[in-house]
């Protein structure tokens, strides 16, 4: 039986919630001012769980990425401009802010060391493995901060035919699942 210390705390794999969020936020970019969309429509269009998407949107709301509009014709709309919503904002909203790598300082447990009198190389110097892993994580974070919802929208404009984009917007504006 593994000790709790060795259990997998988190994974470098993002949950499907990040993908769901980015796709659904992308659709919302084209909505006219004042127009909101319901979870039911977003989930139906993507063929995904309404319950799970609702949890994703709760996290996006708490992060200030979308805002909830109450009422019968309510739903969600972007709380910020697409230029200010980064991929990292979405990842952090869905996955949380904890580091991917967690150093437990196993070098301080080496069998040949006097645990009561650790050398400075094991107490004052940072673990080089931790340094490299945190630097790599920061590089990824910076890359995802440079990619915005506006950037994604512009890229999609060049790859998805105009007819399909127009049909998608029309489907949402007519509230097909209602």
Order of alpha helices (4+ residues) and beta strands (2+ residues): alpha-alpha-alpha-beta-beta-alpha-alpha-alpha-alpha-alpha
